[in-house]
């Protein structure tokens, strides 16, 4: 994969995340805010461990190269 394509994919993912965040902040929206989703995921010990492992995997494979 070329670096230009990689940057384009990251830009699209960032724009999609921004769109979801903006859509969820509208009053009366049925879409949960990202903070609420992470809070709900971090309530159980097994899901908390899975969240930390997923974050570590992302850091190792996407940002360490």
Backbone as JSON Lines, residues from 0, in Angstrom:
{"i":0,"aa":"X","n":[0.84,-1.16,0.0],"ca":[0.0,0.0,0.0],"c":[0.9,1.24,0.0]}
{"i":1,"aa":"X","n":[0.6,2.18,-0.86],"ca":[1.41,3.4,-0.91],"c":[1.07,4.31,0.26]}
{"i":2,"aa":"X","n":[1.97,5.22,0.54],"ca":[1.74,6.1,1.68],"c":[0.59,7.07,1.41]}
{"i":3,"aa":"X","n":[0.41,7.49,0.16],"ca":[-0.71,8.39,-0.15],"c":[-2.05,7.7,0.09]}
{"i":4,"aa":"X","n":[-2.16,6.45,-0.29],"ca":[-3.38,5.69,-0.05],"c":[-3.6,5.49,1.44]}
{"i":5,"aa":"X","n":[-2.53,5.23,2.15],"ca":[-2.63,5.04,3.6],"c":[-3.12,6.32,4.27]}
{"i":6,"aa":"X","n":[-2.57,7.45,3.87],"ca":[-3.02,8.73,4.44],"c":[-4.47,9.02,4.09]}
{"i":7,"aa":"X","n":[-4.88,8.66,2.89],"ca":[-6.27,8.88,2.47],"c":[-7.22,8.03,3.32]}
{"i":8,"aa":"X","n":[-6.85,6.79,3.6],"ca":[-7.68,5.92,4.43],"c":[-7.78,6.49,5.84]}
{"i":9,"aa":"X","n":[-6.65,6.95,6.41],"ca":[-6.68,7.54,7.74],"c":[-7.53,8.8,7.78]}
{"i":10,"aa":"X","n":[-7.45,9.6,6.71],"ca":[-8.26,10.82,6.64],"c":[-9.75,10.47,6.58]}
{"i":11,"aa":"X","n":[-10.11,9.46,5.8],"ca":[-11.51,9.03,5.73],"c":[-12.0,8.49,7.07]}
{"i":12,"aa":"X","n":[-11.17,7.72,7.74],"ca":[-11.55,7.21,9.06],"c":[-11.72,8.36,10.06]}
{"i":13,"aa":"X","n":[-10.84,9.34,10.01],"ca":[-10.96,10.49,10.89],"c":[-12.22,11.29,10.62]}
{"i":14,"aa":"X","n":[-12.53,11.5,9.33],"ca":[-13.75,12.22,8.98],"c":[-15.0,11.45,9.4]}
{"i":15,"aa":"X","n":[-14.97,10.13,9.25],"ca":[-16.11,9.31,9.67],"c":[-16.29,9.4,11.19]}
{"i":16,"aa":"X","n":[-15.19,9.35,11.92],"ca":[-15.28,9.47,13.38],"c":[-15.8,10.84,13.78]}
{"i":17,"aa":"X","n":[-15.34,11.87,13.11],"ca":[-15.84,13.21,13.39],"c":[-17.33,13.33,13.08]}
{"i":18,"aa":"X","n":[-17.76,12.72,11.99],"ca":[-19.17,12.73,11.64],"c":[-20.03,12.02,12.66]}
{"i":19,"aa":"X","n":[-19.56,10.87,13.13],"ca":[-20.31,10.13,14.16],"c":[-20.37,10.94,15.45]}
{"i":20,"aa":"X","n":[-19.25,11.57,15.82],"ca":[-19.23,12.37,17.04],"c":[-20.19,13.55,16.94]}
{"i":21,"aa":"X","n":[-20.17,14.24,15.78],"ca":[-21.08,15.38,15.6],"c":[-22.54,14.92,15.6]}
{"i":22,"aa":"X","n":[-22.82,13.81,14.94],"ca":[-24.2,13.29,14.87],"c":[-24.7,12.88,16.25]}
{"i":23,"aa":"X","n":[-23.79,12.33,17.06],"ca":[-24.21,11.88,18.39],"c":[-24.41,13.04,19.36]}
{"i":24,"aa":"X","n":[-23.86,14.21,19.06],"ca":[-24.01,15.34,19.97],"c":[-25.28,16.15,19.73]}
{"i":25,"aa":"X","n":[-26.03,15.8,18.7],"ca":[-27.3,16.47,18.42],"c":[-28.32,16.03,19.48]}
{"i":26,"aa":"X","n":[-29.02,17.0,20.11],"ca":[-30.03,16.62,21.1],"c":[-31.12,15.75,20.49]}
{"i":27,"aa":"X","n":[-31.47,14.68,21.18],"ca":[-32.49,13.76,20.71],"c":[-31.97,12.7,19.75]}
{"i":28,"aa":"X","n":[-30.66,12.66,19.54],"ca":[-30.09,11.67,18.63],"c":[-30.14,10.27,19.26]}
{"i":29,"aa":"X","n":[-30.41,9.28,18.43],"ca":[-30.45,7.9,18.93],"c":[-29.05,7.28,18.94]}
{"i":30,"aa":"X","n":[-28.06,8.0,18.46],"ca":[-26.69,7.51,18.4],"c":[-25.97,7.85,19.71]}
{"i":31,"aa":"X","n":[-25.34,6.85,20.32],"ca":[-24.64,7.07,21.58],"c":[-23.32,7.8,21.33]}
{"i":32,"aa":"X","n":[-22.96,8.65,22.27],"ca":[-21.69,9.36,22.17],"c":[-20.54,8.39,22.42]}
{"i":33,"aa":"X","n":[-19.36,8.64,21.8],"ca":[-18.22,7.72,21.97],"c":[-17.82,7.52,23.42]}
{"i":34,"aa":"X","n":[-17.9,8.56,24.25],"ca":[-17.57,8.41,25.67],"c":[-18.5,7.47,26.4]}
{"i":35,"aa":"X","n":[-19.77,7.5,26.05],"ca":[-20.75,6.61,26.66],"c":[-20.47,5.17,26.25]}
{"i":36,"aa":"X","n":[-20.11,4.96,25.0],"ca":[-19.79,3.61,24.53],"c":[-18.56,3.07,25.25]}
{"i":37,"aa":"X","n":[-17.51,3.88,25.36],"ca":[-16.31,3.42,26.08],"c":[-16.58,3.18,27.55]}
{"i":38,"aa":"X","n":[-17.4,4.02,28.15],"ca":[-17.75,3.82,29.55],"c":[-18.5,2.51,29.75]}
{"i":39,"aa":"X","n":[-19.4,2.22,28.84],"ca":[-20.15,0.97,28.93],"c":[-19.26,-0.24,28.71]}
{"i":40,"aa":"X","n":[-18.28,-0.11,27.79],"ca":[-17.36,-1.21,27.54],"c":[-16.43,-1.46,28.73]}
{"i":41,"aa":"X","n":[-16.07,-0.41,29.44],"ca":[-15.11,-0.53,30.53],"c":[-15.74,-0.91,31.86]}
{"i":42,"aa":"X","n":[-17.02,-1.26,31.89],"ca":[-17.64,-1.6,33.17],"c":[-17.3,-3.0,33.63]}
{"i":43,"aa":"X","n":[-17.24,-3.96,32.72],"ca":[-16.93,-5.33,33.1],"c":[-15.44,-5.61,33.01]}
{"i":44,"aa":"X","n":[-14.93,-6.48,33.87],"ca":[-13.49,-6.73,33.88],"c":[-12.98,-7.4,32.59]}
{"i":45,"aa":"X","n":[-13.76,-8.28,32.02],"ca":[-13.32,-8.96,30.79],"c":[-13.32,-7.99,29.62]}
{"i":46,"aa":"X","n":[-14.35,-7.17,29.54],"ca":[-14.39,-6.18,28.47],"c":[-13.31,-5.12,28.65]}
{"i":47,"aa":"X","n":[-12.99,-4.79,29.88],"ca":[-11.92,-3.83,30.13],"c":[-10.58,-4.38,29.66]}
{"i":48,"aa":"X","n":[-10.32,-5.65,29.92],"ca":[-9.08,-6.28,29.45],"c":[-9.06,-6.33,27.93]}
{"i":49,"aa":"X","n":[-10.19,-6.66,27.3],"ca":[-10.26,-6.69,25.84],"c":[-10.01,-5.3,25.26]}
{"i":50,"aa":"X","n":[-10.52,-4.27,25.91],"ca":[-10.31,-2.91,25.45],"c":[-8.84,-2.52,25.52]}
{"i":51,"aa":"X","n":[-8.17,-2.87,26.6],"ca":[-6.75,-2.57,26.75],"c":[-5.93,-3.35,25.73]}
{"i":52,"aa":"X","n":[-6.27,-4.62,25.51],"ca":[-5.56,-5.41,24.51],"c":[-5.76,-4.86,23.11]}
{"i":53,"aa":"X","n":[-6.97,-4.43,22.79],"ca":[-7.23,-3.86,21.46],"c":[-6.45,-2.56,21.28]}
{"i":54,"aa":"X","n":[-6.39,-1.74,22.34],"ca":[-5.64,-0.5,22.26],"c":[-4.14,-0.79,22.09]}
{"i":55,"aa":"X","n":[-3.63,-1.77,22.8],"ca":[-2.23,-2.16,22.66],"c":[-1.92,-2.71,21.29]}
{"i":56,"aa":"X","n":[-2.84,-3.51,20.74],"ca":[-2.64,-4.05,19.4],"c":[-2.6,-2.93,18.37]}
{"i":57,"aa":"X","n":[-3.51,-1.96,18.51],"ca":[-3.53,-0.84,17.58],"c":[-2.24,-0.03,17.68]}
{"i":58,"aa":"X","n":[-1.79,0.21,18.88],"ca":[-0.55,0.96,19.06],"c":[0.65,0.24,18.48]}
{"i":59,"aa":"X","n":[0.69,-1.05,18.66],"ca":[1.83,-1.83,18.16],"c":[1.82,-1.92,16.65]}
{"i":60,"aa":"X","n":[0.67,-2.22,16.04],"ca":[0.62,-2.47,14.61],"c":[0.44,-1.22,13.75]}
{"i":61,"aa":"X","n":[-0.2,-0.2,14.28],"ca":[-0.48,0.96,13.43],"c":[0.44,2.14,13.69]}
{"i":62,"aa":"X","n":[0.86,2.34,14.93],"ca":[1.6,3.55,15.24],"c":[3.1,3.31,15.47]}
{"i":63,"aa":"X","n":[3.52,2.08,15.64],"ca":[4.93,1.82,15.92],"c":[5.76,1.63,14.66]}
{"i":64,"aa":"X","n":[5.13,1.64,13.53],"ca":[5.9,1.43,12.29],"c":[6.37,2.71,11.69]}
